[in-house]
Amino acid sequence: MFRTDESQSNFSLGLKTLKLIYHATVRDVRKSHDNAIIGLVMNILQTVIFVAAFYAMFSFMGARGSQIRGDFLLYIMTGIFLFLTHTKAMGAVVGSEGPSSPMMKHRTMNTMIAICAAAFSSLYTQLLSMFVVLAIYHLAIQPITIYDPVGAMEMVLVAWLSGVAIGMVFLGMKPWSPGFTKLASTIFSRANMIFSGKMFVANTLPSYVLVIFSWNPLFHTIDQARGYTFINYYPQNSSPIYPLYVSLGCLMVGLMGEFYTRKRASLSWEAKH
């Protein structure tokens, strides 16, 4: 009947929060399908289908010879992997549970834990899919060599971070205008199919075309990832720092929007979603 709260150190509170994020992440991973294994397999198949579709498109267009010297399929994978990591992270954050969700009735649950769980579950799923596809290609088709694996992985994480940051901006807008937010996030995801630059090599683009793509942080991460992947390619028209600045800026705006929204949460918002 009566409950007394024991004082806890910041360290113990941090460990408790990390534990909550871990369990919420596991729940979020399993939420995509009744069987977690089948859910992961479906995500892997989606990645394979994307790679196969772009490989067939480039082969049909006869554009294989104009790309980076090296493994052509690995060139496609660098674009597809980062594009999916960015897009899935943004979608997961936008779709995370808000302040009026029934899960927030649990005493230790809050929106930041839900956001972190959605972001980390997306990262886990995409990294697992990426490693499985690369392993199958390396073992079953032909060996691959990545010039700087650490640098390439850093760009994957930057692509994920930028997706989370942009998703935070949309999440802050979502309770106030769910219809517009859904439409805007969908348009942004579809636009990234072209403006991410995964179908182009940035060094070959003229300046008047480059300005169309250079605003997009994903364009920079994909081009930089190809620089780390291929020894024969050095990115000259992209920056590894620009996506970080954009991500931090969007993250701050998104956190302020989420904080403002959380303080004004209403149960009636759930009826709009």
C-alpha positions as CSV (number, residue, x, y, z in Angstrom):
1,M,0.0,0.0,0.0
2,F,2.8,2.4,1.0
3,R,5.9,2.8,-1.1
4,T,9.2,4.5,-0.2
5,D,11.7,5.4,-2.9
6,E,15.3,4.6,-2.1
7,S,17.9,7.1,-3.1
8,Q,20.1,5.8,-5.8
9,S,23.4,7.0,-7.2
10,N,23.8,8.3,-10.7
11,F,25.7,5.2,-11.7
12,S,23.0,2.8,-10.5
13,L,20.3,5.0,-12.2
14,G,22.4,4.9,-15.4
15,L,22.7,1.1,-15.3
16,K,18.9,0.8,-14.7
17,T,18.2,3.0,-17.7
18,L,20.5,1.0,-19.9
19,K,18.8,-2.2,-18.7
20,L,15.4,-0.7,-19.6
21,I,16.7,0.4,-23.0
22,Y,18.0,-3.2,-23.6
23,H,14.7,-4.8,-22.8
24,A,12.7,-2.3,-24.8
25,T,15.1,-2.8,-27.7
26,V,14.6,-6.6,-27.6
27,R,10.8,-6.0,-27.5
28,D,11.0,-3.6,-30.5
29,V,13.1,-6.2,-32.5
30,R,10.5,-8.9,-31.8
31,K,7.6,-6.6,-32.6
32,S,8.2,-6.7,-36.3
33,H,7.2,-10.3,-36.5
34,D,5.8,-13.0,-34.2
35,N,8.9,-15.0,-34.9
36,A,12.1,-13.0,-34.4
37,I,14.1,-15.2,-36.8
38,I,11.6,-14.8,-39.6
39,G,11.6,-11.1,-39.1
40,L,15.4,-10.9,-39.5
41,V,15.3,-13.2,-42.5
42,M,12.7,-10.9,-44.1
43,N,14.9,-7.9,-43.5
44,I,17.9,-9.8,-45.1
45,L,15.7,-10.7,-48.1
46,Q,14.7,-7.1,-48.5
47,T,18.4,-6.1,-48.6
48,V,19.2,-8.8,-51.1
49,I,16.3,-7.7,-53.3
50,F,17.4,-4.1,-53.3
51,V,21.0,-5.1,-54.3
52,A,19.7,-7.5,-57.0
53,A,17.3,-4.9,-58.4
54,F,20.1,-2.2,-58.7
55,Y,22.5,-4.7,-60.1
56,A,20.0,-5.6,-62.8
57,M,19.2,-2.0,-63.5
58,F,22.9,-1.0,-63.9
59,S,23.6,-4.1,-66.1
60,F,20.6,-3.3,-68.3
61,M,21.6,0.3,-68.7
62,G,25.2,-0.7,-69.5
63,A,26.6,1.6,-66.7
64,R,28.8,-0.9,-65.0
65,G,32.0,0.3,-66.7
66,S,31.6,3.9,-65.6
67,Q,31.7,3.3,-61.9
68,I,34.5,2.8,-59.4
69,R,37.3,0.4,-60.4
70,G,36.8,-2.7,-58.2
71,D,34.0,-5.1,-57.3
72,F,30.9,-3.7,-58.9
73,L,28.5,-5.5,-56.6
74,L,30.4,-4.2,-53.5
75,Y,30.0,-0.7,-55.0
76,I,26.2,-1.2,-55.1
77,M,26.2,-2.7,-51.6
78,T,27.9,0.4,-50.1
79,G,25.0,2.5,-51.4
80,I,22.2,0.1,-50.5
81,F,23.4,-0.7,-47.0
82,L,23.8,3.0,-45.9
83,F,20.5,4.0,-47.6
84,L,18.6,1.3,-45.8
85,T,20.3,2.0,-42.5
86,H,19.5,5.7,-42.7
87,T,15.9,5.2,-43.9
88,K,15.0,2.4,-41.4
89,A,16.5,4.4,-38.5
90,M,14.4,7.4,-39.4
91,G,11.2,5.3,-39.8
92,A,11.8,3.5,-36.5
93,V,12.2,6.8,-34.6
94,V,9.2,8.4,-36.2
95,G,7.1,5.3,-35.4
96,S,8.3,5.0,-31.8
97,E,5.8,5.2,-29.0
98,G,4.9,8.7,-27.9
99,P,4.0,10.3,-24.5
100,S,0.4,9.2,-24.7
101,S,1.2,5.6,-25.5
102,P,-0.1,3.0,-23.0
103,M,3.5,1.9,-22.5
104,M,4.2,5.2,-20.8
105,K,1.9,4.2,-18.0
106,H,4.7,2.0,-16.7
107,R,6.4,3.8,-13.9
108,T,10.0,3.4,-15.3
109,M,9.1,3.9,-19.0
110,N,9.5,7.2,-20.8
111,T,9.7,8.5,-24.3
112,M,13.5,8.7,-24.5
113,I,13.7,5.0,-23.7
114,A,11.2,4.2,-26.4
115,I,13.1,6.3,-28.9
116,C,16.5,4.8,-28.0
117,A,14.9,1.3,-28.3
118,A,13.5,2.0,-31.7
119,A,16.8,3.4,-32.9
120,F,19.0,0.6,-31.5
121,S,16.6,-2.1,-32.8
122,S,16.9,-0.7,-36.3
123,L,20.7,-0.5,-36.0
124,Y,20.9,-4.1,-34.8
125,T,18.6,-5.4,-37.6
126,Q,20.5,-3.6,-40.3
127,L,24.0,-4.5,-39.1
128,L,23.0,-8.1,-38.8
129,S,21.5,-8.1,-42.3
130,M,24.6,-6.3,-43.7
131,F,27.0,-8.8,-42.2
132,V,25.0,-11.8,-43.3
133,V,24.8,-10.6,-46.9
134,L,28.5,-9.7,-47.0
135,A,29.4,-13.1,-45.5
136,I,27.3,-15.0,-48.0
137,Y,28.8,-13.0,-50.9
138,H,32.3,-13.5,-49.6
139,L,32.0,-17.2,-49.0
140,A,29.6,-18.3,-51.8
141,I,30.4,-16.0,-54.7
142,Q,33.8,-14.3,-54.5
143,P,36.1,-13.0,-51.8
144,I,35.8,-9.3,-51.0
145,T,38.4,-6.8,-49.7
146,I,37.5,-3.6,-47.8
147,Y,40.3,-1.1,-47.8
148,D,39.5,0.4,-44.4
149,P,36.8,-1.6,-42.6
150,V,36.9,0.7,-39.5
151,G,36.3,3.8,-41.6
152,A,33.5,2.2,-43.6
153,M,31.8,1.1,-40.4
154,E,32.1,4.6,-39.1
155,M,30.2,5.9,-42.1
156,V,27.5,3.3,-41.5
157,L,27.1,4.6,-38.0
158,V,27.0,8.2,-39.2
159,A,24.2,7.2,-41.7
160,W,22.3,5.6,-38.8
161,L,22.8,8.7,-36.6
162,S,21.6,11.1,-39.3
163,G,18.5,8.9,-39.8
164,V,17.8,9.0,-36.1
165,A,18.3,12.8,-35.9
166,I,16.0,13.5,-38.9
167,G,13.5,11.1,-37.4
168,M,13.6,13.1,-34.2
169,V,12.6,16.2,-36.0
170,F,9.6,14.4,-37.6
171,L,8.7,12.8,-34.2
172,G,8.5,16.2,-32.5
173,M,6.1,17.3,-35.2
174,K,4.0,14.1,-35.2
175,P,1.5,14.7,-32.4
176,W,0.7,18.2,-33.7
177,S,0.1,17.2,-37.3
178,P,0.3,13.4,-37.7
179,G,-1.0,13.5,-41.3
180,F,1.4,16.0,-42.6
181,T,4.3,14.4,-40.7
182,K,3.6,11.0,-42.2
183,L,3.4,12.5,-45.7
184,A,6.6,14.6,-45.2
185,S,8.6,11.7,-43.8
186,T,7.4,9.4,-46.7
187,I,8.3,12.1,-49.3
188,F,11.8,12.5,-47.7
189,S,12.4,8.7,-47.7
190,R,11.3,8.4,-51.4
191,A,13.4,11.5,-52.3
192,N,16.5,9.8,-50.8
193,M,16.2,7.0,-53.4
194,I,17.6,9.6,-55.8
195,F,19.3,12.3,-53.7
196,S,21.3,9.9,-51.5
197,G,23.7,9.5,-54.4
198,K,23.9,5.7,-54.2
199,M,23.5,5.4,-57.9
200,F,26.3,7.9,-58.7
201,V,30.0,8.5,-58.0
202,A,30.3,12.0,-56.5
203,N,33.7,12.6,-58.2
204,T,32.2,12.3,-61.6
205,L,29.4,14.8,-61.1
206,P,29.7,18.3,-62.5
207,S,29.4,21.2,-60.1
208,Y,25.9,22.2,-61.3
209,V,24.6,18.7,-60.6
210,L,26.6,18.3,-57.4
211,V,24.7,21.1,-55.7
212,I,21.5,19.1,-56.1
213,F,22.9,16.3,-53.9
214,S,25.4,18.0,-51.6
215,W,22.7,19.2,-49.1
216,N,21.9,15.6,-48.2
217,P,24.0,14.1,-45.3
218,L,23.4,10.6,-46.7
219,F,25.0,11.6,-50.0
220,H,28.2,12.5,-48.1
221,T,28.3,9.3,-46.0
222,I,27.8,7.0,-49.0
223,D,30.5,8.7,-50.9
224,Q,32.9,8.7,-47.9
225,A,32.1,5.0,-47.3
226,R,33.1,4.2,-50.9
227,G,36.4,6.0,-50.2
228,Y,37.0,3.7,-47.2
229,T,35.9,0.6,-49.1
230,F,37.9,1.0,-52.4
231,I,41.6,1.7,-52.5
232,N,41.3,3.3,-55.9
233,Y,38.7,5.9,-54.9
234,Y,39.3,9.1,-53.0
235,P,36.2,11.3,-52.3
236,Q,36.8,14.9,-53.3
237,N,33.3,16.3,-53.4
238,S,32.0,15.1,-50.0
239,S,32.8,15.6,-46.3
240,P,32.8,13.2,-43.4
241,I,32.2,16.2,-41.0
242,Y,29.1,17.7,-42.7
243,P,26.8,14.8,-41.8
244,L,27.8,15.0,-38.2
245,Y,27.0,18.7,-38.0
246,V,23.7,18.2,-39.6
247,S,22.9,15.2,-37.4
248,L,23.8,17.1,-34.2
249,G,21.7,20.1,-35.3
250,C,18.7,18.0,-36.2
251,L,19.1,16.0,-32.9
252,M,19.0,19.2,-30.8
253,V,16.0,20.5,-32.7
254,G,14.3,17.1,-32.3
255,L,15.0,16.8,-28.6
256,M,13.6,20.3,-28.0
257,G,10.5,19.5,-30.0
258,E,10.1,16.1,-28.2
259,F,10.5,17.8,-24.8
260,Y,8.0,20.5,-25.6
261,T,5.5,17.9,-26.9
262,R,5.9,15.6,-23.9
263,K,5.0,18.3,-21.5
264,R,1.8,18.9,-23.4
265,A,0.8,15.3,-24.1
266,S,-2.8,14.4,-24.4
267,L,-4.5,11.0,-24.5
268,S,-6.7,12.2,-27.4
269,W,-3.5,12.2,-29.6
270,E,-3.6,8.4,-29.7
271,A,-6.9,8.6,-31.6
272,K,-5.3,10.6,-34.4
273,H,-2.5,8.1,-35.1
